[in-house]
Amino acid sequence: MPTLTAVPSRSELLEHLLRSRIAGRVATPRENNLSHYRELANGNRHFWLGLELGDRWTDEQDVLAVMAERCGVDEDPEHRQGQDTIDPVLTLAALDRTAALLRKAAADRRPVLTATGHPGGLLDVHAQVAAALRAAGCELVRVPLGLTADGGVVTQVAGVAVHERGATLWHTHSPAPMAEILRALPREGQELPGLVIADHGWAGCAAQAGIEAVGFADSNDPALFLGEAEGTLSVCVPLDDHVVNPRSYEPMTAYLLDAAGLA
């Protein structure tokens, strides 16, 4: 599967992640991060992204500690305002773990599903992964027709499951669209995916259902990092999930597919 850009080395990708602010000093402010950690700890299920966290994460400081370890945000609880960070080394390591799962899925010809709640930023990343896996012999799970959730339509664009409302691809954190897909597939006589590559509630819902799942997540999406820490989510890739120019993700995608043997 040809990629849209040359495959960078690890050092080149590291520099690119910092320069593009996919990682490093990202745009998501500290205040927003901490408010999301607090909401999750207070039991606001909107911030659980389809995972069932129970009463295991009721201390905001415990959430912050995991985010510092797995995402690279500032571990200082007294840092309340201003800039926050994502560690690009952690991004690279998570991409390598994702590549191993993609390689195995391709070798096993597993049915796969890609999905995004961030179509403005990550649609092409997921579309490139879907196309590469299909070219390697994997079956791409087809979203059954006629599914609805959260006042919109659950559909598929370029092989990627998305949520559409009013003829617009919708930014959503909700797990409901993925839940509709997973309920509908058996009714349609289709096999459930063996691997899901997604973000937001799409990834969390699939992981909670026991499906091997990778989730791309920003520093203000703590649930997926907690899911990885608990072993529910297979891999959580830390990154800014909507940089100004979506083409900035192309070197990252090229690196991922090359590392998976799919480029």
C-alpha positions in Angstrom: 0.0 0.0 0.0 1.7 3.3 -1.1 1.8 6.0 1.6 1.3 9.7 0.9 4.8 10.7 2.0 8.3 9.3 2.5 8.8 7.1 5.5 10.7 9.0 8.1 13.3 7.5 10.4 12.5 7.5 14.2 14.6 10.6 14.7 13.0 12.4 11.8 9.5 11.5 13.1 10.4 12.6 16.6 11.5 16.0 15.2 8.3 16.2 13.1 6.0 15.4 16.0 7.6 18.3 18.0 7.6 20.7 15.0 4.0 20.0 14.1 2.9 20.0 17.7 1.3 16.5 17.4 3.4 16.0 20.5 5.7 18.1 22.6 4.2 21.5 23.6 0.7 20.8 22.3 -2.2 23.2 21.9 -4.5 21.5 24.5 -4.2 23.7 27.6 -3.5 22.5 31.1 -6.8 23.9 32.4 -8.7 21.7 29.9 -6.7 18.6 30.7 -7.2 19.0 34.5 -11.0 19.7 34.1 -11.4 16.5 32.1 -9.4 14.5 34.7 -11.7 15.9 37.4 -14.9 15.1 35.5 -13.8 11.5 34.9 -12.9 11.1 38.6 -16.3 12.5 39.6 -18.0 9.8 37.6 -19.1 11.9 34.5 -19.6 9.0 32.1 -19.3 11.4 29.1 -15.5 11.3 29.9 -15.3 7.5 30.2 -15.5 7.1 26.4 -17.4 3.8 26.6 -15.2 2.2 29.2 -16.6 0.9 32.5 -14.3 2.5 35.1 -16.4 1.8 38.2 -15.1 3.4 41.3 -11.4 2.7 40.5 -10.5 6.2 39.5 -12.2 8.6 41.9 -9.0 10.5 42.8 -8.1 13.2 40.2 -4.4 12.9 41.3 -4.4 9.2 40.4 -5.6 10.0 37.0 -3.0 12.7 36.6 -0.3 10.2 37.6 -1.3 7.8 34.9 -1.5 10.6 32.3 2.0 11.7 33.3 3.3 8.2 32.9 1.5 7.2 29.7 1.0 10.5 27.9 3.7 12.7 29.2 1.7 15.6 30.7 3.3 17.5 33.6 3.2 15.4 36.7 3.1 18.5 39.1 -0.4 18.8 40.5 0.4 22.5 41.3 0.7 23.2 37.6 -2.9 24.4 37.0 -2.7 26.8 34.0 -0.9 27.3 30.8 1.0 24.9 28.5 1.0 21.1 28.8 2.9 18.5 27.0 2.7 15.1 25.3 6.0 13.1 25.3 6.9 12.3 21.7 9.0 9.3 22.8 5.8 7.8 24.3 4.0 8.5 21.0 6.7 6.7 19.1 6.6 3.7 21.5 2.8 3.4 21.1 3.1 3.6 17.3 5.6 0.7 17.5 3.2 -1.3 19.6 0.3 -0.5 17.2 2.5 -1.6 14.3 3.0 -5.0 15.9 -0.8 -5.4 16.2 -1.3 -4.4 12.6 1.4 -6.8 11.5 -0.3 -9.7 13.4 -3.8 -8.8 12.1 -2.4 -8.8 8.5 -0.6 -12.2 9.0 -3.8 -13.7 10.5 -6.1 -12.1 7.9 -8.3 -10.8 10.8 -11.4 -8.8 10.1 -10.7 -5.2 11.1 -12.6 -2.0 11.7 -11.3 1.5 11.7 -13.4 4.4 13.1 -13.0 8.0 14.1 -14.8 10.6 16.2 -12.3 13.1 15.0 -12.9 13.2 11.2 -11.4 16.7 10.9 -8.1 15.5 12.1 -7.7 11.7 12.0 -9.9 10.5 9.1 -7.1 10.1 6.7 -4.9 8.3 9.2 -7.6 5.7 9.7 -8.4 5.5 6.0 -4.7 4.8 5.2 -4.6 2.1 7.8 -7.8 0.5 6.5 -6.6 0.6 2.9 -3.2 -1.0 3.9 -4.8 -3.8 5.9 -7.3 -4.5 3.0 -4.4 -4.6 0.6 -2.6 -7.1 2.9 -5.6 -9.4 2.8 -7.7 -8.4 5.8 -11.4 -8.1 5.5 -12.7 -4.6 6.3 -15.8 -4.9 8.4 -18.7 -3.2 6.6 -21.0 -1.1 8.7 -24.6 -2.3 8.3 -26.9 0.2 6.6 -29.5 2.1 8.4 -27.8 2.5 11.8 -28.5 5.6 13.9 -27.1 6.9 17.1 -27.2 10.2 19.0 -29.5 11.9 16.5 -27.3 11.0 13.5 -26.4 8.2 11.1 -23.6 5.7 11.6 -21.9 5.2 8.3 -18.6 4.6 6.6 -16.3 6.9 4.5 -13.1 5.6 2.8 -13.5 2.4 4.9 -13.7 4.3 8.2 -16.8 4.3 10.5 -18.0 7.8 11.2 -21.0 9.6 12.7 -22.9 11.9 10.3 -25.4 14.6 11.2 -26.9 17.0 8.8 -24.7 15.9 5.9 -21.6 16.7 8.1 -19.1 14.2 9.6 -19.5 14.7 13.3 -16.9 15.2 16.0 -18.1 12.9 18.8 -16.7 11.4 22.0 -19.8 9.1 22.3 -19.5 5.3 22.4 -23.1 4.9 21.0 -22.1 4.7 17.3 -19.7 1.8 17.9 -22.2 0.1 20.2 -24.8 0.2 17.4 -22.3 -1.4 15.0 -21.4 -4.2 17.4 -25.1 -4.9 18.1 -25.9 -4.9 14.4 -23.1 -7.1 13.0 -24.4 -10.4 14.5 -27.9 -9.5 13.3 -26.6 -9.1 9.8 -24.7 -12.4 10.0 -21.3 -10.6 10.0 -18.3 -11.4 12.1 -17.2 -9.0 14.8 -13.9 -7.3 14.2 -10.8 -9.0 15.4 -9.0 -5.6 15.7 -10.4 -2.1 16.0 -8.2 1.0 15.2 -10.1 4.1 16.4 -10.3 7.0 18.9 -12.7 8.5 21.5 -15.7 6.4 22.4 -15.4 4.2 19.3 -12.2 2.8 20.7 -13.4 2.6 24.3 -16.6 0.9 23.4 -14.8 -1.8 21.3 -12.3 -2.4 24.1 -15.0 -2.7 26.7 -16.7 -5.3 24.5 -13.6 -7.4 24.7 -12.3 -6.6 21.2 -8.6 -5.9 20.7 -8.5 -2.2 20.2 -6.0 0.7 19.6 -7.1 4.2 20.5 -5.5 7.5 19.5 -6.0 9.9 22.3 -5.2 13.5 23.2 -4.0 14.7 26.6 -7.5 15.6 27.6 -8.9 12.1 26.9 -7.7 10.3 30.0 -10.2 7.3 29.8 -8.3 5.6 27.0 -5.0 5.8 28.9 -6.7 4.4 32.0 -8.1 1.6 29.8 -4.6 0.8 28.6 -3.3 0.9 32.2 -6.0 -1.6 33.2 -5.4 -3.8 30.2 -8.8 -3.3 28.6 -7.4 -1.2 25.7 -4.5 -2.8 23.9 -2.7 0.4 23.0 -3.3 4.1 23.5 -1.4 6.4 21.2 -0.8 9.8 22.8 -1.1 12.7 20.3 -2.9 16.0 19.7 -5.8 14.6 17.8 -6.6 17.7 15.7 -3.7 19.8 14.7 -4.2 22.8 12.4 -3.1 21.0 9.2 -4.3 17.3 9.1 -1.6 16.6 6.5 0.8 16.8 9.4 -0.2 13.3 10.3 1.1 11.9 7.0 4.7 11.2 8.2 3.3 9.5 11.3 1.0 7.3 9.2 3.9 6.4 6.8 6.1 5.4 9.8 3.3 3.3 11.3 2.5 1.4 8.1 6.2 0.8 7.3 6.9 -0.5 10.8 3.9 -2.9 10.4 5.3 -4.1 7.1 2.3 -2.6 5.2 3.9 0.3 3.4 
